[in-house]
Amino acid sequence: MLVIRLFAILAVIGIGGSLVAWLLTGNPKYRLWAWNCLRAGIVVLFVFLALFALERVFVPFV
């Protein structure tokens, strides 16, 4: 769980920083970078949740 929390904090910092940079400069590459960070964060979250679900399914068999 600590890994998920650390990743979430880093993702929020990265997304927030790039959105602030986009608002200050108007350069659309920062908005695109924020969008890519958000998508990567969601993918990593789903992978971890899938691993936790598989653990709950397969641990009783061991």
Backbone as CSV, one residue per row, in Angstrom:
resi,resn,N_x,N_y,N_z,CA_x,CA_y,CA_z,C_x,C_y,C_z
1,MET,0.812,-1.196,0.000,0.000,0.000,0.000,0.856,1.260,0.000
2,LEU,2.021,1.163,0.629,2.901,2.321,0.670,3.362,2.707,-0.737
3,VAL,3.605,1.704,-1.563,4.050,1.970,-2.936,2.960,2.706,-3.714
4,ILE,1.710,2.299,-3.519,0.606,2.954,-4.220,0.468,4.399,-3.763
5,ARG,0.597,4.624,-2.458,0.488,5.987,-1.941,1.617,6.874,-2.455
6,LEU,2.831,6.344,-2.468,3.951,7.131,-2.988,3.768,7.446,-4.469
7,PHE,3.326,6.458,-5.231,3.105,6.692,-6.654,1.999,7.712,-6.873
8,ALA,0.949,7.629,-6.060,-0.155,8.586,-6.198,0.312,10.003,-5.881
9,ILE,1.121,10.155,-4.850,1.641,11.480,-4.507,2.521,12.022,-5.624
10,LEU,3.385,11.178,-6.166,4.244,11.627,-7.270,3.421,11.968,-8.509
11,ALA,2.379,11.196,-8.773,1.531,11.479,-9.938,0.797,12.803,-9.765
12,VAL,0.277,13.049,-8.567,-0.433,14.314,-8.323,0.516,15.497,-8.436
13,ILE,1.725,15.353,-7.914,2.711,16.433,-8.032,3.064,16.676,-9.494
14,GLY,3.277,15.599,-10.239,3.618,15.747,-11.659,2.497,16.364,-12.472
15,ILE,1.281,15.910,-12.238,0.136,16.449,-12.974,-0.101,17.904,-12.594
16,GLY,-0.072,18.181,-11.303,-0.284,19.564,-10.852,0.792,20.511,-11.348
17,GLY,2.037,20.078,-11.290,3.123,20.927,-11.767,3.037,21.208,-13.250
18,SER,2.689,20.183,-14.021,2.595,20.408,-15.466,1.383,21.272,-15.816
19,LEU,0.296,21.151,-15.076,-0.856,22.023,-15.340,-0.552,23.465,-14.966
20,VAL,0.186,23.665,-13.883,0.598,25.029,-13.522,1.523,25.589,-14.593
21,ALA,2.453,24.761,-15.075,3.348,25.218,-16.137,2.566,25.552,-17.401
22,TRP,1.538,24.766,-17.704,0.718,25.048,-18.880,-0.039,26.364,-18.707
23,LEU,-0.573,26.599,-17.497,-1.298,27.847,-17.261,-0.373,29.061,-17.341
24,LEU,0.863,28.902,-16.899,1.796,30.030,-16.914,2.362,30.307,-18.303
25,THR,2.630,29.255,-19.066,3.278,29.450,-20.360,2.323,29.378,-21.544
26,GLY,1.239,28.616,-21.386,0.324,28.429,-22.513,0.815,27.394,-23.509
27,ASN,1.920,26.725,-23.199,2.480,25.725,-24.090,1.676,24.426,-23.940
28,PRO,1.084,23.917,-25.021,0.218,22.737,-24.896,0.964,21.447,-24.574
29,LYS,2.281,21.420,-24.693,3.003,20.184,-24.376,2.906,19.847,-22.892
30,TYR,2.755,20.852,-22.040,2.606,20.587,-20.610,1.247,19.958,-20.304
31,ARG,0.218,20.385,-21.000,-1.104,19.786,-20.828,-1.089,18.343,-21.307
32,LEU,-0.419,18.083,-22.416,-0.302,16.725,-22.924,0.473,15.848,-21.951
33,TRP,1.523,16.406,-21.357,2.308,15.648,-20.390,1.470,15.311,-19.158
34,ALA,0.638,16.237,-18.701,-0.254,15.986,-17.569,-1.249,14.881,-17.914
35,TRP,-1.786,14.918,-19.119,-2.722,13.893,-19.543,-2.048,12.525,-19.580
36,ASN,-0.813,12.464,-20.089,-0.083,11.198,-20.131,0.231,10.688,-18.724
37,CYS,0.556,11.572,-17.807,0.796,11.170,-16.414,-0.481,10.619,-15.791
38,LEU,-1.600,11.240,-16.067,-2.871,10.764,-15.527,-3.204,9.380,-16.065
39,ARG,-3.027,9.175,-17.352,-3.311,7.863,-17.931,-2.377,6.800,-17.383
40,ALA,-1.089,7.122,-17.242,-0.140,6.155,-16.682,-0.494,5.830,-15.238
41,GLY,-0.903,6.829,-14.489,-1.300,6.599,-13.105,-2.499,5.688,-12.995
42,ILE,-3.461,5.869,-13.874,-4.654,5.017,-13.858,-4.299,3.581,-14.235
43,VAL,-3.428,3.414,-15.208,-3.006,2.067,-15.610,-2.278,1.375,-14.461
44,VAL,-1.367,2.070,-13.801,-0.633,1.475,-12.679,-1.590,1.128,-11.547
45,LEU,-2.548,1.988,-11.282,-3.532,1.712,-10.236,-4.330,0.451,-10.557
46,PHE,-4.783,0.306,-11.790,-5.543,-0.877,-12.162,-4.692,-2.147,-12.083
47,VAL,-3.418,-2.057,-12.424,-2.529,-3.222,-12.318,-2.396,-3.645,-10.859
48,PHE,-2.177,-2.690,-9.966,-2.070,-3.028,-8.545,-3.377,-3.603,-8.011
49,LEU,-4.509,-3.021,-8.398,-5.787,-3.551,-7.940,-6.037,-4.954,-8.469
50,ALA,-5.626,-5.221,-9.692,-5.763,-6.570,-10.244,-4.881,-7.558,-9.484
51,LEU,-3.669,-7.137,-9.125,-2.798,-8.017,-8.345,-3.392,-8.305,-6.974
52,PHE,-3.965,-7.303,-6.331,-4.610,-7.524,-5.035,-5.805,-8.462,-5.180
53,ALA,-6.574,-8.312,-6.239,-7.730,-9.189,-6.458,-7.266,-10.624,-6.695
54,LEU,-6.218,-10.805,-7.495,-5.696,-12.152,-7.728,-5.143,-12.766,-6.450
55,GLU,-4.547,-11.958,-5.621,-4.030,-12.447,-4.348,-5.183,-12.951,-3.481
56,ARG,-6.276,-12.209,-3.453,-7.430,-12.634,-2.647,-8.046,-13.928,-3.179
57,VAL,-7.950,-14.143,-4.477,-8.529,-15.348,-5.070,-7.639,-16.554,-4.836
58,PHE,-6.319,-16.411,-5.011,-5.427,-17.565,-5.007,-4.827,-17.895,-3.653
59,VAL,-4.834,-16.994,-2.693,-4.233,-17.297,-1.396,-4.974,-18.400,-0.649
60,PRO,-6.305,-18.483,-0.691,-6.956,-19.583,0.031,-6.570,-20.971,-0.476
61,PHE,-6.066,-21.082,-1.702,-5.692,-22.384,-2.248,-4.322,-22.840,-1.784
62,VAL,-3.547,-21.956,-1.197,-2.180,-22.316,-0.805,-2.153,-22.922,0.558
